[in-house]
């Protein structure tokens, strides 16, 4: 097959070659339009030799293409020969199998961004394929007969370790951009969640330890800088996490990356938490408490990471009516001893205060269940009161313990109070369970139900008043984990729903509630004016404003206040509002345990 046929075959053209005109005259002769005498088809011609002129013959496009095809064919043959020799050499030296040219992805007629996206997907796929190869196993002698059964079976390490390319080495972003996003995270965001990064402080340390951690930090940092890079980095984080989901080569820094993604990337929080819990269990983080109590720093870092996984898990399980994946194991129960260990600092005390609060809320979930259609019983009311006292104990024990933080000001102290309000709203909102049932609020417990309902309303309004009146705390909303945004959103829904539909059970001034929510909306709109549109707080602000407009319009003509609930007709205050047809609900509110039954909370 000659060059022209190769060229046509490469482009799928089976047509026989046309007769084309070849260029046989040199440039000088063609310019004078005279006959050019070239001996043996090669310059110089006789005229140029005689006159001492440079003699060149320009190639036609067809000639250039023919030469290119011939060159490409020759190079391919040489590459194939090299591969053959390397495979022979690798076989003799027992080296891992080499990647052949057939494995390489060809990308043609695509934009630069398209090629990079395709290359990224292929790289993730190849890394995933390598990580997911079946392992070989060996039986080893355990330390003693009382060891864990699984300790006698061990995976045989592979002969090679892959160096994972990251978003900087693959030129998704530059090193300078990565440093900018890391600085935002380390100087602000990381301090809200008690220091997830641990001892990893520099860009090079993070790049060396985990490509997943780097992607998480950069995605979250870009979100809070309102960077146009966020969407791209968000997809990169998902791609890396997905490619590594079945890997057996993950480490503690990969767990850190998943926790960071869960805390701030609301759309994938639960998936990140699930992977973090699984990997932390495989890494046996829950067993590091013994080494931590003996002063080992590596085990100290592993233990506090397990505490972070526990808190992160509970952020996205209990409020949504899901069972937590982490339990109150020995490591969790030994949190007081952990605070007395050699390396413990104030951030650890903040972390433990959160851990203890979620231990209480776990009792709420396990004691009262997830069935929102079942009215409370007398024994359930006693349980709620006891757990309410425990929640109040958190505020008493921890509020004044924390000093001002140079990165996040007075948040450590103020955050305790806000978390307590969140917890009490969750606890006391159980008073409305079974509100549509015939046996709801029986005469024997009616006053107790009303007491809890009013306590829930007080907690919800306290949340809103805190955001409205505390400028420092409001300024931190663009940085706090999404759990805060969700609970603020629920507080808005709760006060509006209760004040317009359940005034028989609570004492409420409707006009003051509307005014409070309006002030909150104004604060949120000011904050969200400068943040990324994909930030969940932007959705909260928009959804709260929509709710306010609907409720304000629907409540026109009603009396402004209710002094004693039971003396009035409930139906008079049942304002019809379509609670499910709201922007707020499209993001998360329908998943909340509190609103998991729309009929129970007044979907009309």
C-alpha positions in Angstrom: 0.0 0.0 0.0 1.6 3.3 -1.1 1.5 6.6 0.8 -1.6 7.9 -0.9 -3.6 4.7 -0.2 -2.4 4.8 3.5 -3.6 8.4 3.7 -7.0 7.6 2.3 -7.3 4.5 4.4 -6.5 6.5 7.6 -9.4 8.9 6.9 -11.8 6.2 5.7 -11.8 7.2 2.0 -11.9 4.2 -0.2 -12.0 6.2 -3.4 -9.1 5.6 -5.8 -6.6 8.4 -5.9 -7.3 11.2 -8.4 -4.6 12.3 -10.8 -3.0 15.4 -9.3 -0.6 17.9 -10.7 2.8 17.7 -9.1 5.1 20.7 -8.6 8.3 20.1 -10.7 9.6 23.7 -11.2 11.7 25.6 -8.6 10.5 28.8 -7.1 12.8 31.0 -9.2 11.8 29.5 -12.5 8.1 29.5 -11.6 8.4 33.2 -10.8 9.8 33.9 -14.3 7.3 31.4 -15.8 10.0 29.6 -17.7 10.8 25.9 -18.1 12.8 24.5 -15.2 15.4 21.9 -16.0 16.0 19.7 -12.9 18.3 16.8 -13.3 17.1 13.5 -11.8 14.1 15.3 -10.1 16.3 17.0 -7.5 17.4 20.7 -7.2 19.3 22.7 -8.2 18.2 23.3 -11.8 20.6 24.3 -14.5 19.4 27.9 -14.6 19.9 28.5 -10.9 23.4 26.9 -11.1 24.3 29.1 -14.0 23.1 32.3 -12.3 24.1 31.3 -8.8 20.6 31.5 -7.4 19.2 29.4 -4.5 17.1 26.7 -5.9 14.1 25.3 -3.9 11.1 23.3 -4.9 8.0 23.9 -2.7 6.1 20.8 -1.7 2.4 20.5 -2.5 -0.1 19.8 0.3 -0.5 16.2 -1.0 3.2 15.6 -0.8 3.3 16.9 2.7 0.5 14.7 3.8 2.1 11.7 2.1 5.3 12.3 3.9 3.5 12.7 7.2 1.8 9.3 6.7 5.0 7.6 5.8 6.7 9.1 8.9 3.9 8.1 11.2 3.9 4.6 9.8 7.7 4.3 10.4 7.4 5.7 14.0 4.6 3.2 14.8 6.7 0.3 13.7 9.6 1.5 15.8 7.4 1.9 18.8 6.0 -1.6 18.4 9.5 -3.0 18.2 10.5 -1.1 21.3 7.4 -2.5 23.1 8.3 -6.0 22.0 11.8 -5.6 23.3 10.6 -4.1 26.6 8.1 -6.9 27.2 10.8 -9.5 26.6 13.1 -7.7 29.0 10.3 -7.3 31.6 9.5 -11.0 31.4 13.1 -11.9 32.2 13.3 -9.5 35.1 9.8 -10.3 36.5 8.7 -6.7 36.2 5.0 -5.7 36.3 3.2 -5.8 33.0 3.7 -2.7 30.9 0.9 -0.5 29.4 0.7 -1.0 25.7 -0.2 1.6 23.1 -3.6 -0.2 22.7 -4.4 0.9 26.2 -3.9 4.6 25.4 -7.0 6.7 24.7 -7.0 8.5 21.4 -8.7 11.9 21.5 -9.3 13.7 18.2 -11.1 16.8 17.0 -11.8 18.0 20.6 -11.2 21.2 22.5 -8.4 21.5 25.0 -10.8 21.4 27.9 -12.6 18.4 26.4 -9.3 16.5 26.0 -8.3 17.3 29.6 -11.7 16.1 30.9 -11.4 12.8 29.0 -7.8 12.4 30.1 -8.9 12.9 33.7 -11.6 10.3 33.5 -9.2 7.8 31.9 -6.6 8.5 34.6 -9.2 7.9 37.3 -10.4 4.7 35.6 -6.8 3.4 35.2 -6.0 4.1 38.8 -9.3 2.5 39.9 -8.6 -0.6 37.8 -5.2 -0.9 39.4 -6.5 -0.4 42.9 -9.4 -2.9 42.4 -7.2 -5.9 41.3 -8.0 -9.0 43.4 -5.7 -9.3 46.4 -3.9 -12.4 47.5 -4.0 -13.4 51.1 -1.8 -15.1 53.6 -2.3 -16.6 57.0 -0.1 -15.2 59.7 0.7 -16.1 63.3 -1.4 -13.8 65.6 0.2 -12.1 68.6 -1.6 -14.4 71.1 -4.6 -16.7 71.2 -6.9 -13.9 72.5 -6.3 -11.8 69.3 -9.1 -10.7 67.0 -10.0 -13.5 64.5 -9.4 -11.3 61.5 -5.9 -10.6 62.5 -4.6 -14.0 61.3 -5.5 -13.2 57.7 -3.4 -10.6 56.0 -3.3 -9.2 52.4 0.0 -9.8 50.6 1.4 -6.4 49.5 1.7 -5.8 45.8 5.0 -5.5 44.1 4.5 -1.8 43.1 2.9 1.2 44.7 1.1 3.7 42.5 1.9 7.4 42.9 -1.4 9.1 42.4 -1.4 12.2 40.3 -3.3 15.1 41.8 -5.2 18.1 40.6 -2.1 20.2 40.4 0.1 17.6 38.6 -2.7 17.1 36.1 -3.0 20.9 35.6 -6.6 21.2 36.7 -5.5 24.2 38.8 -2.1 25.7 39.3 0.0 25.3 42.4 -0.6 29.0 43.2 -4.4 28.5 43.1 -4.2 25.4 45.2 -2.2 27.4 47.8 -4.8 30.1 47.8 -7.6 27.6 48.4 -5.5 25.9 51.1 -4.9 29.2 52.9 -8.6 29.9 53.0 -9.2 26.5 54.5 -6.4 26.4 57.0 -6.8 30.0 58.2 -10.6 29.9 58.7 -12.7 26.8 57.8 -10.6 24.1 59.5 -11.0 25.9 62.9 -14.8 25.6 62.8 -14.5 21.8 62.8 -11.7 21.4 65.4 -8.8 20.9 63.0 -9.5 18.1 60.6 -6.1 18.5 58.8 -4.2 17.4 61.9 -0.4 17.8 61.3 -0.8 18.3 57.6 -0.2 22.1 57.1 1.7 22.7 53.9 0.6 22.1 50.3 3.4 19.7 49.6 2.6 17.6 52.7 -1.0 17.3 51.5 -0.1 16.6 47.9 2.3 13.8 49.1 -0.2 12.2 51.5 -3.5 12.2 49.6 -4.9 13.5 46.3 -8.4 13.1 47.7 -7.6 15.4 50.6 -6.1 18.0 48.3 -9.2 17.9 46.1 -11.5 18.3 49.1 -9.6 21.2 50.6 -9.4 23.0 47.2 -13.1 22.4 46.4 -14.2 23.7 49.8 -11.8 26.6 49.8 -12.9 27.7 46.3 -16.5 27.5 47.4 -15.9 29.9 50.2 -13.9 32.2 48.0 -16.7 32.3 45.5 -14.1 31.1 42.9 -15.2 30.2 39.4 -13.0 27.1 39.8 -15.5 25.6 42.3 -17.6 23.6 39.8 -14.6 22.0 38.2 -13.0 21.2 41.6 -16.3 19.8 42.9 -16.5 17.4 39.9 -12.8 16.5 40.4 -13.4 15.6 44.1 -16.3 13.4 43.1 -14.3 11.7 40.4 -11.3 11.0 42.7 -13.6 9.8 45.6 -15.5 7.5 43.2 -12.3 6.1 41.7 -11.0 5.2 45.1 -14.2 4.0 46.6 -13.2 0.3 46.5 -9.5 0.9 47.0 -7.6 -1.0 49.8 -4.8 1.5 49.8 -6.5 4.5 51.5 -5.0 6.1 54.5 -6.1 8.5 57.3 -5.6 11.5 55.1 -8.1 10.1 52.7 -10.6 9.9 55.6 -9.8 13.5 56.4 -10.7 14.5 52.8 -14.0 12.6 53.0 -14.9 14.4 56.3 -14.1 17.8 54.8 -16.3 17.0 51.8 -19.1 15.8 54.0 -19.0 18.9 56.3 -19.3 21.4 53.5 -20.4 19.8 50.2 -24.1 19.3 50.9 -25.0 17.3 47.8 -22.7 14.4 48.6 -22.4 14.6 52.4 -24.0 11.3 53.2 -22.0 9.4 50.5 -18.8 10.9 51.9 -19.7 10.0 55.5 -20.5 6.4 54.5 -17.0 6.0 52.9 -15.3 7.8 55.8 -16.9 5.4 58.3 -16.1 2.3 56.3 -12.4 3.3 55.8 -12.0 4.4 59.4 -13.2 0.9 60.5 -10.8 -0.8 58.1 -8.0 1.3 59.4 -9.0 0.3 63.0 -9.1 4.0 64.1 -11.4 3.0 67.0 -8.6 0.9 68.5 -6.1 3.8 68.7 -7.5 5.1 71.9 -5.2 2.7 73.9 -2.1 4.1 72.3 -3.4 7.7 72.6 -3.8 7.3 76.4 -0.2 6.1 76.6 1.0 9.3 75.0 1.6 8.1 71.4 1.0 11.1 69.1 0.2 9.0 66.0 -2.5 7.2 67.9 -3.7 10.5 69.4 -4.2 11.8 65.9 -6.0 8.7 64.8 -8.3 8.8 67.8 -9.3 12.4 67.3 -9.9 11.6 63.6 -12.3 8.8 64.7 -14.1 11.4 66.9 -14.4 13.6 63.9 -15.9 10.8 61.9 -18.3 10.1 64.7 -19.5 13.8 64.8 -19.6 14.0 61.0 -21.7 10.8 60.8 -24.2 12.1 63.4 -24.5 15.5 61.6 -26.0 13.7 58.6 -27.8 10.8 60.2 -30.0 11.7 63.2 -31.4 15.0 61.8 -32.5 13.0 58.7 -34.0 10.1 60.5 -31.1 7.8 59.7 -29.5 5.4 62.1 -25.9 6.5 62.8 -23.2 4.2 61.4 -20.8 4.8 64.3 -21.7 3.5 67.8 -20.7 4.5 71.3 -17.8 2.1 71.4 -15.0 2.1 74.0 -13.1 4.8 72.2 -16.1 7.1 72.3 -16.9 6.3 75.9 -13.3 7.1 76.9 -13.5 10.7 75.8 -12.8 12.1 79.2 -9.6 10.1 79.5 -8.6 11.3 76.0 -8.9 14.9 77.1 -6.4 14.1 79.9 -3.9 12.5 77.5 -0.5 14.0 76.8 -1.3 15.8 73.4 -4.8 17.0 74.0 -5.5 20.7 73.3 -8.5 23.1 73.5 -9.7 22.0 70.0 -10.0 18.5 71.4 -12.2 19.8 74.3 -14.4 21.5 71.7 -14.6 18.2 69.7 -15.5 16.2 72.8 -18.2 18.7 73.7 -19.8 18.0 70.3 -19.3 14.3 70.7 -21.1 14.3 74.1 -24.0 16.3 72.7 -24.5 13.8 69.9 -24.3 11.0 72.4 -27.4 12.6 74.0 -29.2 13.0 70.7 -28.4 9.4 69.8 -30.3 8.5 73.0 -33.2 10.6 71.7 -33.2 8.8 68.4 -33.0 5.3 69.9 -35.6 6.1 72.6 -38.2 7.8 70.5 -37.6 6.2 67.2 -38.2 7.6 63.7 -42.0 7.1 63.4 -43.4 10.6 63.2 -47.0 9.3 63.1 -46.9 7.8 66.6 -48.0 10.2 69.4 -45.9 10.5 72.5 -46.7 8.4 75.5 -46.3 9.4 79.2 -43.1 7.4 79.4 -41.8 9.2 76.3 -42.5 12.5 77.9 -40.4 11.6 80.9 -37.5 10.5 78.6 -37.7 13.9 76.8 -37.5 15.8 80.1 -34.4 13.8 81.3 -32.6 14.2 78.0 -33.5 18.0 78.1 -31.7 18.3 81.4 -28.6 16.5 79.9 -28.6 19.0 77.0 -28.7 21.9 79.4 -25.7 20.3 81.2 -23.7 20.6 78.0 -24.1 24.4 78.1 -23.3 24.6 81.8 -20.2 22.4 81.5 -18.6 23.9 78.3 -19.8 27.4 77.5 -17.3 29.3 79.7 -14.5 26.8 79.1 -13.3 28.1 75.7 -11.2 31.2 75.2 -11.2 33.5 72.2 -9.7 31.9 69.1 -7.3 34.0 67.0 -8.9 32.6 63.8 -12.6 32.4 64.6 -13.0 34.8 67.5 -15.6 33.9 70.1 -17.2 31.2 68.0 -15.9 28.3 70.3 -18.0 29.7 73.2 -20.9 31.0 71.2 -21.1 27.9 69.1 -21.9 25.8 72.2 -25.0 27.9 72.9 -26.1 27.6 69.2 -25.6 23.8 69.2 -27.7 23.5 72.4 -30.5 25.4 70.7 -30.3 23.1 67.7 -30.4 20.0 70.0 -33.3 21.3 72.1 -35.3 22.1 68.9 -34.7 18.6 67.7 -35.7 17.1 71.1 -38.8 19.2 71.8 -40.2 19.1 68.2 -41.1 15.5 69.0 -44.1 17.1 70.8 -45.8 17.3 67.4 -45.4 13.7 66.6 -48.7 12.1 65.7 -50.4 15.5 65.5 -53.0 14.2 62.9 -53.9 11.0 64.9 -57.1 10.8 66.9 -55.2 9.9 70.1 -52.8 12.8 69.8 -52.6 15.0 73.0 -54.9 13.0 75.1 -56.4 14.7 78.2 -53.9 12.9 80.5 -50.8 14.5 78.8 -52.3 17.5 77.0 -50.6 20.1 79.3 -47.2 18.2 79.0 -47.5 18.2 75.2 -48.2 22.0 75.3 -45.2 22.6 77.5 -42.9 20.7 75.2 -44.4 22.4 72.1 -43.7 25.9 73.6 -40.2 24.8 74.5 -39.6 23.8 70.9 -40.9 27.2 69.7 -38.6 28.9 72.2 -35.6 27.0 70.9 -36.5 27.8 67.2 -37.0 31.5 67.9 -33.7 31.6 69.9 -31.9 30.3 66.9 -33.3 33.0 64.6 -32.7 35.7 67.2 -29.1 34.7 67.7 -28.4 35.0 64.0 -30.2 38.3 63.7 -28.7 39.9 66.8 -25.1 38.5 66.9 -23.2 40.1 64.0 -20.0 38.1 64.8 -21.9 34.7 64.6 -23.8 35.7 61.5 -20.5 36.6 59.8 -19.4 33.0 60.4 -22.3 31.4 58.5 -20.2 31.6 55.3 -17.8 29.1 56.7 -19.7 26.9 59.2 -20.6 23.4 58.1 -23.9 22.8 56.3 -25.5 21.4 59.5 -25.8 25.0 60.7 -27.5 26.1 57.5 -29.9 23.1 57.7 -30.9 23.8 61.3 -31.5 27.5 60.6 -33.7 26.5 57.7 -35.6 24.1 59.9 -36.1 26.8 62.5 -37.6 29.1 59.9 -40.0 26.3 58.7 -40.9 25.4 62.3 -41.8 28.9 63.6 -43.8 29.7 60.5 -45.6 26.4 60.4 -46.4 26.4 64.1 -47.5 30.0 64.2 -49.9 29.6 61.3 -51.2 26.1 61.8 -50.8 24.9 65.4 -51.6 27.9 67.6 -53.9 25.7 69.7 -50.7 24.2 71.4 -48.4 27.2 71.6 -48.6 30.8 72.7 -47.3 32.9 69.8 -47.5 36.4 68.4 -47.8 35.9 64.7 -46.8 39.4 63.8 -43.6 39.1 65.8 -42.8 35.8 64.2 -43.2 37.3 60.7 -41.0 40.3 61.7 -38.3 38.0 63.1 -38.2 35.9 60.0 -38.1 39.0 57.9 -35.1 40.3 59.8 -33.4 36.9 59.4 -34.0 37.0 55.6 -32.5 40.5 55.5 -29.4 39.2 57.3 -29.1 36.1 55.1 -29.5 38.2 51.9 -26.7 40.5 53.0 -24.4 37.5 53.7 -25.2 35.6 50.5 -24.8 38.7 48.3 -21.0 38.0 48.3 -20.9 34.2 48.4 -20.9 31.5 45.7 -24.3 30.8 44.3 -23.8 27.1 44.9 -23.4 27.7 48.6 -26.3 26.1 50.4 -26.8 29.3 52.5 -27.9 31.0 49.2 -30.6 28.4 48.9 -31.6 28.9 52.5 -31.9 32.6 52.1 -34.0 32.3 48.9 -36.2 29.6 50.4 -36.8 31.5 53.7 -37.8 34.6 51.7 -40.3 32.5 49.6 -41.8 31.0 52.8 -42.1 34.4 54.4 -44.0 35.8 51.4 -46.4 32.9 51.3 -47.1 32.9 55.0 -47.4 36.7 55.2 -49.9 36.8 52.4 -51.9 33.8 53.7 -52.1 35.3 57.2 -53.5 38.6 56.2 -56.7 39.3 58.1 -55.9 37.1 61.0 -55.6 38.5 64.5 -52.0 39.4 65.4 -51.6 37.3 68.5 -52.9 34.4 70.5 -53.0 34.7 74.3 -54.2 31.3 75.4 -54.3 28.5 72.8 -57.0 26.1 74.1 -59.6 28.8 74.3 -59.7 29.4 70.5 -60.8 27.3 67.6 -57.8 25.6 66.0 -59.3 25.8 62.5 -59.4 29.6 62.6 -55.7 29.8 62.6 -55.0 26.9 60.1 -53.6 29.0 57.2 -53.3 26.9 54.0 -49.7 27.0 52.7 -48.3 24.5 50.3 -45.2 23.6 52.3 -43.8 21.1 49.8 -43.9 23.5 46.8 -41.0 25.6 48.0 -37.4 26.2 46.9 -36.2 25.3 50.4 -37.7 21.8 50.3 -36.1 21.0 47.0 -32.7 21.0 48.6 -33.1 19.1 51.9 -36.1 19.9 54.1 -38.1 17.0 52.8 -35.4 14.7 54.1 -35.4 16.0 57.6 -36.7 13.6 60.3 -38.9 16.5 61.6 -40.7 16.8 58.3 -40.4 13.3 56.9 -44.2 13.0 57.0 -45.7 16.0 55.1 -49.2 15.2 56.3 -48.1 15.3 59.9 -46.7 18.8 59.4 -49.6 20.2 57.6 -49.1 19.5 53.9 -52.6 20.6 52.9 
